[in-house]
Amino acid sequence: MNAPDHALDIKAIQAQDAAHFLHPFTDFKDLASRGSKVIVKAQGIYVWDADGHKMLDAMSGLWCVSVGYGRAELADAARDQMMKLPYYNSFFQTTNVPAVELATRLARLAPSVDGRHFEHVFYSSSGSESNDSNVRMVRRYWDLMGQPQRKVIIGRVNGYHGSTMAGASLGGMSGMHAQGDLPIPNIAHIEQPYHFENALPGESEADFGVRAAGWLEAKILELGADTVAAFIAEPVQGAGGVIVPPHTYWPEIQRIVDKYGILLISDEVICAFGRLGHWFAYEKFGYKPDLVTFAKAVTSGYIPLGGVMVGDRVAKVLIEQGGEFNHGYTYSGHPVACAVALANLDLMEKEGLVERVRTDTGPYLAEVFAKLAQHPLVGRAETCGMVGGLLLLKDKATGEPFPSDLDVGMMCRTHCFDNGLIMRAVGNRMIIAPPLIMQRSDIDELSALITLVLDKTLAQLQAAGQF
């Protein structure tokens, strides 16, 4: 433990926080009663709170900080650009050098699949805004194609596509839909490809993957194929609990969207930029999206930036037939954000982080999680690249879950924070997305900390007679 930061009046900051700062996805009253944890510094794969507690950040902030904290190269890029051109808009038929250079760089990094290319980028400041942009582009595309009735976009139950009105509607989080009269019209959902919850008795993962993809075709036929504009999904569901689809899922999804001619949106806000061992996750799973949402790790979270990679099928129509596209943001192509993104991509390429995840640390994390699966609490352990999820079960043999009122995931998360580890609880799934700079020794440290908090959670459950 480092010494507390005595220069800070932590109680005063917590009081001001409760009085003025409304946190996202938070019970405001409950947080005010307990007081926020004040994070004051970070370096590498660690963060420190104001009490001097050091914590291994196994969530990369919020799936963002791929190159780790404290990288001077990114701070220098921001300062240099701020002193040269801190801001200018892209509305007045103007552009800026970093935005152009980044769009060119992203077009180079995004692999072509079966002749489908990504040569164009539409910028935003977040994944949520990017998915709002997808809705606008998809519907504009079909208007221009003379099929204005194609408005429905299909997402997945438990998928996450942001928290704006359109983003939250595209996602399938019931708690979000319960607030704000969501989803908005012309959004539909199918079940998620989660074998543990949705498989038939004795059904293999391969067979389940094909059947789960078939839910998309059934929904298209239910709605009418001539009304469906697009299907949106995450390659691996992140905020839903790191749900990794069977290997048979995406090829069947591709067959279905091709059969009915609908657009395919790959939401890679979490999965792009090396998280799964490829620059873009659609390459790993071998499907052919028309639009790709990105954000978060494009700048390693150092400054907000998002966007959409627009495939040639859509871009050609918007450019050649669309006239003025009445959509955009004040910060579209922000020069400082784009400069930081370029510096971040330089670091990732220089240090070979994408290749490291694919050939070294990703496979090693899978080995470590296979061992964690032997813990009495862990009913299922899954990884894909540098994301992982542990499902906590009352009875591994039968698959019996813990009663929901126990909130075992949050119980485990409390032990994490108390013992120098940041993991995220999604129900009773504990999930990680650690910085891509981690070495094998760091993964060993992570494994030891996870084992410790699982043991403490088990002891607490046993003391309460719940295990």
C-alpha positions in Angstrom: 0.0 0.0 0.0 1.2 3.5 -0.8 0.8 6.3 1.7 -2.6 8.1 1.5 -2.6 11.4 -0.3 -2.9 13.7 2.7 -3.1 16.7 0.4 -6.6 15.7 -0.4 -9.6 16.1 1.9 -11.2 12.8 0.9 -14.4 13.3 2.9 -14.8 16.8 1.4 -14.4 15.4 -2.2 -16.9 12.6 -1.5 -19.4 15.2 -0.1 -19.0 17.4 -3.2 -19.3 14.3 -5.4 -22.6 13.4 -3.7 -23.8 17.0 -3.9 -23.0 17.6 -7.6 -21.9 14.6 -9.7 -24.6 12.3 -11.0 -22.7 9.1 -11.9 -23.6 6.9 -14.9 -25.5 3.6 -14.2 -25.6 4.4 -10.4 -28.1 4.5 -7.6 -27.4 8.1 -6.6 -28.8 7.8 -3.1 -27.0 4.6 -2.3 -23.7 5.9 -3.5 -24.0 9.1 -1.5 -24.6 7.1 1.6 -21.4 5.1 1.1 -19.1 7.7 -0.6 -17.3 7.2 -3.9 -13.9 5.6 -4.1 -11.6 8.5 -5.2 -9.1 7.4 -7.8 -6.1 9.7 -7.9 -3.4 8.2 -10.1 -2.5 5.4 -12.4 0.6 3.8 -14.0 1.0 0.8 -16.2 -1.7 -1.7 -15.3 -2.4 -0.2 -11.8 -4.5 2.5 -10.3 -4.4 4.0 -6.8 -7.1 5.5 -4.7 -6.8 8.5 -2.4 -6.2 6.1 0.6 -3.1 4.8 -1.1 -4.6 1.4 -2.1 -3.0 0.0 -5.3 -5.3 -2.0 -7.5 -4.6 -4.1 -10.6 -7.0 -2.8 -13.2 -8.3 -5.9 -14.9 -11.0 -3.8 -16.7 -8.6 -1.4 -18.5 -10.7 1.5 -17.1 -13.8 0.6 -19.0 -12.5 -1.7 -21.7 -10.3 1.2 -22.9 -6.7 1.5 -21.7 -5.0 -1.0 -23.9 -1.5 0.6 -23.8 -1.7 1.1 -20.1 -1.7 4.3 -18.0 1.0 7.0 -17.9 2.1 6.9 -21.6 3.9 10.1 -22.2 3.7 9.6 -26.0 -0.1 10.1 -25.9 0.1 13.1 -23.5 2.7 14.7 -25.8 0.6 14.1 -28.9 -2.3 15.8 -27.2 -0.3 18.8 -26.1 1.5 19.3 -29.4 -1.8 19.2 -31.3 -3.5 21.6 -28.7 -0.7 24.1 -29.3 -1.0 23.8 -33.1 -4.8 23.4 -33.7 -6.8 22.6 -30.5 -10.1 22.4 -32.3 -11.9 23.2 -35.5 -15.2 21.9 -36.8 -15.8 19.7 -39.9 -19.1 21.4 -40.8 -17.8 24.3 -43.0 -16.4 22.2 -45.8 -13.2 22.1 -43.8 -10.9 19.3 -42.5 -7.9 18.9 -40.4 -4.7 16.9 -40.8 -5.0 14.4 -37.9 -8.6 13.5 -38.9 -7.5 12.8 -42.4 -4.4 10.9 -41.4 -6.4 8.8 -38.9 -9.2 8.0 -41.4 -6.5 6.8 -43.9 -4.8 4.8 -41.2 -8.0 3.1 -40.1 -8.8 2.2 -43.7 -5.4 0.5 -44.0 -5.9 -1.4 -40.7 -9.5 -2.6 -41.5 -9.1 -5.8 -43.5 -11.1 -6.4 -46.6 -13.2 -9.6 -46.7 -14.2 -11.2 -50.0 -13.9 -7.9 -51.8 -15.7 -5.8 -49.2 -13.6 -2.8 -48.3 -13.7 -0.1 -45.6 -12.3 3.1 -47.1 -14.4 5.7 -45.2 -14.8 6.8 -41.6 -17.6 8.8 -40.0 -16.4 10.3 -36.7 -18.1 10.8 -33.3 -17.0 11.0 -29.7 -18.3 7.7 -28.4 -19.7 4.3 -29.2 -23.2 5.5 -28.3 -23.0 8.3 -30.8 -21.5 6.0 -33.4 -24.5 3.6 -33.1 -26.9 6.6 -33.4 -25.0 7.4 -36.6 -25.5 3.8 -37.8 -29.2 4.2 -37.4 -29.2 7.4 -39.5 -26.9 5.9 -42.2 -28.7 2.6 -42.5 -32.1 4.2 -42.9 -30.7 6.8 -45.3 -29.1 4.0 -47.3 -32.4 2.2 -47.8 -34.3 5.5 -48.6 -31.8 6.0 -51.4 -32.1 2.4 -52.5 -35.8 3.1 -53.1 -36.9 0.9 -50.1 -37.9 3.3 -47.4 -40.0 0.7 -45.7 -36.8 -1.1 -44.6 -36.5 0.6 -41.2 -36.3 -2.2 -38.6 -32.9 -2.9 -37.0 -32.6 -6.1 -35.1 -30.3 -6.4 -32.1 -29.9 -9.0 -29.4 -31.2 -9.5 -25.9 -28.5 -8.6 -23.4 -26.5 -6.8 -26.1 -25.1 -3.4 -25.4 -24.8 -0.6 -28.0 -24.6 2.5 -25.8 -26.9 4.5 -23.6 -28.3 7.2 -25.9 -31.9 6.8 -27.0 -31.0 5.0 -30.1 -28.0 3.1 -28.6 -30.0 1.9 -25.6 -32.8 0.8 -27.9 -30.5 -1.2 -30.2 -29.1 -2.9 -27.1 -31.2 -5.5 -25.3 -30.8 -4.5 -21.7 -34.2 -4.8 -20.1 -33.2 -2.5 -17.2 -32.4 0.3 -19.7 -35.6 -0.3 -21.6 -37.6 0.1 -18.4 -36.5 3.8 -18.2 -37.3 6.3 -20.9 -40.0 4.5 -22.9 -37.5 2.3 -24.8 -36.9 0.9 -27.3 -37.8 3.5 -29.9 -39.9 2.3 -32.8 -38.6 -0.1 -35.4 -36.1 -1.8 -33.2 -36.5 -5.6 -32.5 -34.4 -8.2 -30.7 -33.5 -11.9 -30.8 -32.0 -14.0 -28.0 -28.3 -14.0 -27.3 -26.1 -17.0 -28.3 -25.4 -18.0 -24.8 -25.1 -21.8 -24.7 -25.2 -22.1 -20.9 -28.6 -20.4 -20.6 -30.3 -21.1 -23.9 -29.1 -24.6 -25.1 -31.4 -27.5 -25.2 -30.5 -30.5 -23.0 -27.5 -32.3 -24.4 -27.2 -29.8 -27.3 -23.6 -29.3 -28.4 -22.1 -25.8 -28.7 -21.8 -26.2 -32.5 -25.4 -27.2 -33.0 -26.5 -24.5 -30.6 -24.6 -21.8 -32.6 -26.5 -22.7 -35.8 -29.8 -22.8 -34.0 -29.1 -19.4 -32.2 -28.3 -17.8 -35.5 -31.5 -19.2 -36.9 -33.4 -16.9 -34.5 -32.4 -14.0 -36.7 -34.0 -15.7 -39.8 -37.2 -16.4 -37.8 -37.4 -12.8 -36.7 -36.8 -11.5 -40.2 -39.7 -13.7 -41.5 -41.9 -12.7 -38.6 -41.4 -9.0 -39.4 -41.3 -9.3 -43.1 -38.0 -9.4 -44.9 -38.8 -6.2 -46.9 -39.1 -4.2 -43.6 -35.7 -5.2 -42.1 -32.8 -2.8 -42.6 -30.0 -4.3 -40.6 -28.8 -6.6 -37.9 -26.4 -5.2 -35.2 -24.4 -7.3 -32.8 -21.1 -7.4 -30.8 -18.6 -10.0 -32.0 -18.3 -11.0 -28.3 -20.9 -9.5 -26.0 -19.0 -7.3 -23.5 -21.2 -5.5 -21.0 -23.6 -8.5 -21.1 -21.0 -10.6 -19.4 -18.4 -11.6 -22.0 -20.6 -14.0 -23.9 -18.5 -15.7 -26.6 -20.6 -17.2 -29.4 -20.0 -20.7 -30.7 -17.7 -20.9 -33.7 -20.7 -21.9 -35.9 -22.7 -18.8 -35.0 -21.2 -16.0 -37.2 -21.0 -18.0 -40.4 -24.7 -18.8 -40.2 -25.5 -15.1 -39.4 -23.6 -14.2 -42.5 -25.5 -16.7 -44.6 -28.8 -15.2 -43.3 -28.1 -11.6 -43.9 -26.8 -12.3 -47.4 -29.9 -14.3 -48.1 -32.2 -11.4 -47.2 -29.9 -8.6 -48.4 -29.9 -6.8 -45.0 -27.0 -4.8 -43.7 -24.7 -6.2 -41.0 -23.4 -3.9 -38.3 -20.4 -5.1 -36.2 -20.3 -3.2 -32.9 -16.6 -3.4 -32.1 -16.4 -0.6 -29.5 -15.0 -3.2 -27.1 -13.6 -5.9 -29.5 -11.6 -3.8 -32.0 -7.9 -2.7 -31.8 -6.4 -5.9 -30.6 -8.7 -7.0 -27.8 -9.4 -10.3 -29.5 -6.0 -10.6 -31.2 -6.9 -8.8 -34.4 -7.2 -5.1 -35.3 -10.9 -5.8 -36.0 -12.8 -8.7 -34.6 -14.8 -9.5 -37.7 -11.5 -10.7 -39.2 -11.2 -13.2 -36.3 -14.7 -14.6 -36.8 -14.7 -14.4 -40.6 -17.8 -12.4 -41.3 -18.4 -9.5 -43.6 -20.0 -6.4 -42.0 -21.2 -3.3 -43.8 -20.6 -1.0 -40.9 -18.2 -1.3 -37.9 -18.6 0.7 -34.8 -15.5 1.7 -32.9 -14.4 3.9 -29.9 -12.7 3.2 -26.5 -9.3 1.6 -27.4 -8.8 3.7 -30.5 -7.2 6.3 -28.1 -6.7 3.9 -25.2 -9.3 6.0 -23.5 -7.0 8.9 -23.1 -9.4 11.2 -24.9 -12.9 10.5 -26.2 -13.2 9.4 -29.8 -15.5 7.1 -31.7 -16.7 6.5 -35.2 -18.0 4.1 -37.8 -16.0 2.3 -40.5 -18.4 2.6 -43.5 -18.1 -0.3 -46.0 -18.1 0.4 -49.7 -21.7 -1.0 -50.1 -23.1 1.8 -48.0 -20.5 4.5 -48.6 -20.9 4.4 -52.4 -24.6 5.0 -52.2 -24.3 7.8 -49.6 -21.6 9.5 -51.6 -22.9 9.1 -55.1 -26.7 9.4 -54.5 -27.2 10.9 -51.1 -26.5 14.6 -51.5 -26.2 16.3 -48.1 -26.1 13.9 -45.2 -27.9 15.9 -42.4 -26.1 14.3 -39.4 -22.9 15.0 -37.4 -21.4 16.2 -34.2 -19.6 19.3 -32.9 -16.6 17.1 -32.2 -16.6 14.9 -35.4 -13.0 14.5 -36.3 -11.7 16.4 -33.3 -8.0 17.1 -34.1 -6.7 16.5 -30.7 -8.5 13.2 -30.3 -7.4 12.1 -33.7 -3.8 13.0 -33.0 -3.9 10.9 -29.8 -5.4 8.0 -31.7 -2.6 8.1 -34.2 0.0 8.1 -31.4 -1.8 5.3 -29.7 -1.9 3.2 -32.9 1.8 3.9 -33.4 2.5 2.5 -29.9 0.4 -0.6 -30.5 2.2 -1.3 -33.8 5.6 -0.6 -32.4 5.1 -2.9 -29.4 3.3 -5.6 -31.4 0.3 -5.7 -29.0 -2.2 -7.1 -31.4 0.2 -10.0 -32.3 1.1 -10.5 -28.7 -2.6 -11.0 -27.8 -3.1 -13.4 -30.7 -0.1 -15.6 -30.2 1.1 -15.2 -26.6 -0.9 -13.5 -23.8 -4.4 -14.4 -25.2 -3.6 -18.2 -25.3 -1.9 -17.9 -21.9 -4.9 -16.2 -20.3 -7.0 -19.1 -21.7 -4.7 -21.5 -19.9 -5.0 -19.6 -16.6 -8.8 -19.4 -16.9 -8.9 -23.2 -17.5 -7.2 -23.6 -14.1 -9.6 -21.1 -12.4 -12.5 -23.2 -13.7 -11.4 -25.8 -11.1 -12.4 -23.5 -8.2 -15.5 -24.7 -6.3 -17.4 -21.4 -7.2 -16.6 -21.3 -10.9 -19.1 -23.1 -13.1 -17.8 -21.8 -16.4 -14.6 -20.0 -17.4 -14.4 -18.4 -20.9 -11.9 -16.3 -22.7 -11.4 -14.8 -26.1 -8.2 -12.9 -26.6 -7.9 -10.6 -23.7 -11.4 -10.8 -22.4 -12.6 -13.3 -19.9 -15.6 -14.3 -17.8 -16.2 -16.5 -14.8 -19.7 -17.7 -14.0 -20.2 -18.3 -10.3 -22.6 -21.1 -9.5 -24.0 -22.6 -6.3 -23.7 -26.1 -7.7 -21.3 -26.7 -10.6 -22.6 -30.3 -11.2 -26.2 -29.3 -11.7 -25.7 -25.7 -12.9 -27.8 -24.4 -10.0 -27.4 -20.6 -9.7 -27.2 -18.7 -6.4 -30.4 -16.9 -5.4 -30.5 -13.5 -7.0 -31.0 -11.7 -3.7 -27.6 -12.9 -2.5 -26.0 -10.7 -5.3 -22.9 -13.0 -5.3 -21.3 -11.1 -8.1 -21.3 -7.8 -6.1 -20.1 -9.8 -3.0 -17.1 -11.0 -5.1 -16.5 -7.5 -6.5 -16.3 -6.1 -3.0 -13.6 -8.6 -2.2 -11.8 -7.6 -5.4 -11.7 -3.9 -4.4 -10.7 -4.8 -0.9 -7.8 -6.9 -2.1 -6.2 -4.9 -4.9 -8.1 -6.1 -7.9 -10.7 -4.4 -10.2 -13.1 -6.9 -11.9 -16.6 -6.2 -13.1 -19.7 -8.1 -11.9 -22.5 -8.7 -14.4 -25.0 -10.6 -12.4 -23.1 -13.6 -11.2 -20.5 -13.4 -13.9 -17.1 -11.8 -13.1 -15.5 -10.4 -16.1 -12.1 -8.9 -17.1 -10.6 -7.0 -20.0 -7.0 -6.2 -18.9 -4.6 -3.9 -20.6 -3.0 -5.4 -23.7 0.5 -4.5 -22.4 0.2 -7.3 -19.8 3.0 -9.9 -19.8 2.7 -13.5 -18.7 4.0 -12.5 -15.2 1.2 -9.9 -14.9 -1.4 -12.6 -15.9 0.1 -14.8 -13.1 -0.4 -11.9 -10.6 -3.9 -11.5 -11.9 -4.6 -15.2 -11.5 -3.4 -15.1 -7.9 -5.6 -12.2 -7.1 -8.6 -13.8 -8.7 -8.0 -17.0 -6.7 -7.7 -14.9 -3.5 -11.0 -13.1 -4.0 -12.8 -16.3 -5.0 -11.6 -18.0 -1.8 -12.8 -15.0 0.2 -16.2 -15.1 -1.5 -16.5 -18.8 -0.9 -15.6 -18.4 2.8 -18.3 -15.7 3.1 -20.9 -17.9 1.5 -20.0 -20.8 3.6 -20.1 -18.7 6.8 -23.6 -17.7 5.8 -24.7 -21.3 5.1 -25.1 -20.6 1.4 -22.6 -23.0 0.0 
